[in-house]
């Protein structure tokens, strides 16, 4: 796998990921995320982001985490992102618009899995989580876009995500304490001014790189 220049990952490899076959996808992403977690690849990826305005503008601050888009392959719809959980606030149960694989780089979080909901809506009532597990450095998983989960992270926990092409244009977020639930949408239907407010910019992305150095992920 190339770790310099524009081709951080062979596009044919991304095109060959089996997003509809989770057992196969699990093995593919476990191998890929192992390679992407190396210091060589991550250093090259941060260099590339900071030199590529189209990637830099996609890096943003959400309510519970910062995310840096390291790779955005338009042909396959695959993205590689680095996530930084900023605090231990309990994440609300939610599904996703896409299937993804994850690998923790530093820190940890408690992971709550509620079940697979093919037809999840804002009226769906969740029960208690059917599984609770701790995600620690080197651990990972693959989640289908229909699975509902939530996390409670140690501050500054960092993880690497490989997400597939969008399977839908919206997902559900739930508040178990109040019973509220609402839809959230992708960027294609969001207001550009709101998107712009969330952008990290080069200084904050560089700060995330410095965090990885302090964590020993980079040197």
C-alpha positions in Angstrom: 0.0 0.0 0.0 1.3 3.4 -1.0 1.8 5.8 2.0 2.8 8.9 0.2 1.3 11.3 -2.4 -2.3 11.4 -3.5 -2.8 7.6 -3.5 -2.7 6.8 0.2 -4.7 3.6 -0.5 -5.0 1.7 -3.8 -8.5 2.7 -5.2 -9.0 -0.8 -6.4 -8.7 -2.1 -2.9 -11.4 0.3 -1.7 -13.6 -0.6 -4.6 -13.3 -4.3 -3.6 -14.6 -3.9 0.0 -17.6 -6.2 0.5 -20.0 -3.8 2.2 -23.0 -6.2 1.9 -21.1 -9.3 3.3 -20.1 -8.5 6.9 -18.0 -11.6 7.5 -15.9 -10.9 4.5 -15.9 -7.2 5.2 -14.7 -7.8 8.8 -11.6 -9.6 7.6 -10.9 -7.0 4.8 -11.2 -4.0 7.2 -9.3 -5.7 10.0 -6.3 -6.0 7.7 -6.7 -2.6 6.2 -7.1 -0.8 9.6 -4.0 -2.6 10.9 -2.0 -1.1 8.0 -3.6 2.4 8.3 -2.8 2.5 12.0 0.9 2.6 11.4 2.9 5.7 12.1 4.1 5.8 8.5 0.6 5.8 7.1 -0.9 8.2 9.6 2.0 10.8 9.2 1.6 10.7 5.4 -2.2 11.1 5.7 -1.9 14.1 8.0 0.6 15.7 5.6 -1.8 15.1 2.7 -4.9 16.5 4.6 -3.0 19.7 5.5 -1.9 20.2 1.9 -5.3 19.4 0.4 -8.1 22.0 0.8 -10.8 19.7 -0.4 -10.1 17.3 2.5 -9.4 20.0 5.1 -12.8 21.6 4.7 -14.4 18.2 5.4 -12.8 18.0 8.9 -15.2 19.2 11.5 -16.3 19.4 15.1 -19.5 17.6 16.1 -21.2 17.7 19.4 -19.3 14.8 20.9 -16.2 14.4 18.7 -13.8 16.0 16.2 -13.3 14.1 12.9 -10.6 14.5 10.4 -11.2 13.1 6.9 -8.0 11.5 5.8 -9.2 9.8 2.6 -12.3 10.5 0.5 -12.5 8.2 -2.5 -15.3 9.5 -4.7 -15.4 6.5 -7.0 -16.1 3.9 -4.2 -17.8 6.3 -1.7 -15.3 5.1 1.0 -13.9 7.5 3.5 -11.2 7.1 6.1 -11.6 9.3 9.2 -9.8 9.9 12.4 -12.1 10.6 15.4 -11.2 12.3 18.7 -13.8 12.0 21.5 -13.5 15.3 23.4 -15.3 14.4 26.6 -17.0 11.5 28.5 -20.5 12.7 27.8 -22.7 9.7 27.1 -23.4 9.5 23.4 -27.1 9.1 22.4 -28.2 5.8 20.8 -28.1 6.1 17.0 -27.7 4.2 13.8 -25.7 5.4 10.8 -26.1 6.2 7.2 -23.3 3.8 6.3 -21.6 0.6 7.4 -18.2 1.1 8.9 -15.2 -0.5 10.6 -13.4 1.0 13.5 -10.0 0.6 15.4 -9.1 2.3 18.6 -5.7 4.0 18.6 -5.5 5.5 22.1 -7.8 5.8 25.1 -10.9 3.7 25.5 -14.7 3.8 25.5 -17.6 1.8 26.8 -19.7 0.6 23.9 -23.4 -0.1 24.2 -25.1 -2.1 21.4 -28.9 -2.1 21.3 -29.7 -4.3 18.3 -30.3 -4.3 14.6 -33.2 -2.3 13.3 -33.9 -2.5 9.6 -36.8 -0.1 9.8 -35.7 2.3 12.5 -37.8 5.4 12.9 -38.3 8.2 15.4 -41.2 6.1 16.9 -39.1 3.0 17.6 -38.7 2.2 21.3 -35.4 0.8 22.3 -34.9 -1.7 25.1 -31.8 -2.1 27.2 -28.5 -2.7 25.4 -28.0 -6.4 24.6 -24.2 -6.1 24.8 -21.8 -3.8 26.6 -18.1 -4.0 25.8 -15.0 -1.9 26.4 -13.1 -0.8 23.3 -9.4 -0.4 24.0 -6.3 0.3 21.8 -6.0 -2.3 19.1 -9.5 -3.5 19.3 -12.0 -3.0 16.5 -15.3 -4.0 15.0 -17.5 -3.7 12.0 -21.1 -2.3 12.3 -23.8 -2.4 9.7 -25.7 0.8 9.1 -28.9 -0.7 10.7 -27.3 -1.3 14.1 -28.1 1.0 17.0 -25.3 1.8 19.4 -23.9 4.4 21.7 -20.5 5.1 23.4 -19.1 6.8 26.6 -15.5 7.7 25.8 -12.5 8.6 28.0 -11.6 12.2 26.9 -9.2 12.4 23.9 -9.8 8.8 22.9 -8.7 8.5 19.2 -10.0 6.0 16.7 -9.7 5.3 13.0 -12.8 4.7 10.9 -13.3 3.3 7.4 -16.9 4.0 6.3 -18.6 2.7 3.3 -20.8 4.5 0.7 -24.0 6.0 2.1 -26.9 3.5 2.3 -29.5 6.2 3.1 -29.8 10.0 3.4 -30.7 10.2 7.1 -30.3 8.4 10.5 -32.0 8.4 13.8 -30.7 9.8 17.1 -32.5 9.0 20.4 -32.5 10.4 23.9 -33.4 7.5 26.2 -33.9 9.8 29.2 -36.6 12.0 27.6 -37.9 9.6 25.0 -37.2 12.1 22.2 -35.9 11.0 18.8 -35.0 12.9 15.7 -33.7 12.5 12.2 -30.2 13.8 11.2 -29.1 14.2 7.6 -26.0 14.2 5.5 -24.3 17.4 4.2 -26.2 17.3 0.9 -29.3 18.7 2.7 -27.6 20.9 5.3 -27.2 24.6 5.2 -23.7 25.6 4.0 -23.4 28.3 6.7 -24.0 25.6 9.4 -21.4 23.3 7.9 -18.9 26.1 7.8 -19.3 26.8 11.5 -18.2 23.2 12.3 -15.0 23.2 10.2 -11.8 22.6 12.2 -9.3 24.3 10.0 -5.6 23.6 9.6 -4.7 24.8 13.1 -7.0 22.4 14.9 -6.2 19.5 12.6 -2.5 20.1 13.4 -3.4 20.1 17.0 -5.0 16.7 16.6 -1.8 15.5 15.0 0.1 16.8 18.1 -2.4 14.9 20.3 -1.4 11.6 18.5 2.2 12.4 19.2 1.5 12.9 22.9 -0.4 9.6 22.9 2.5 7.8 21.4 0.6 6.9 18.2 3.0 9.2 16.3 6.5 10.4 17.1 
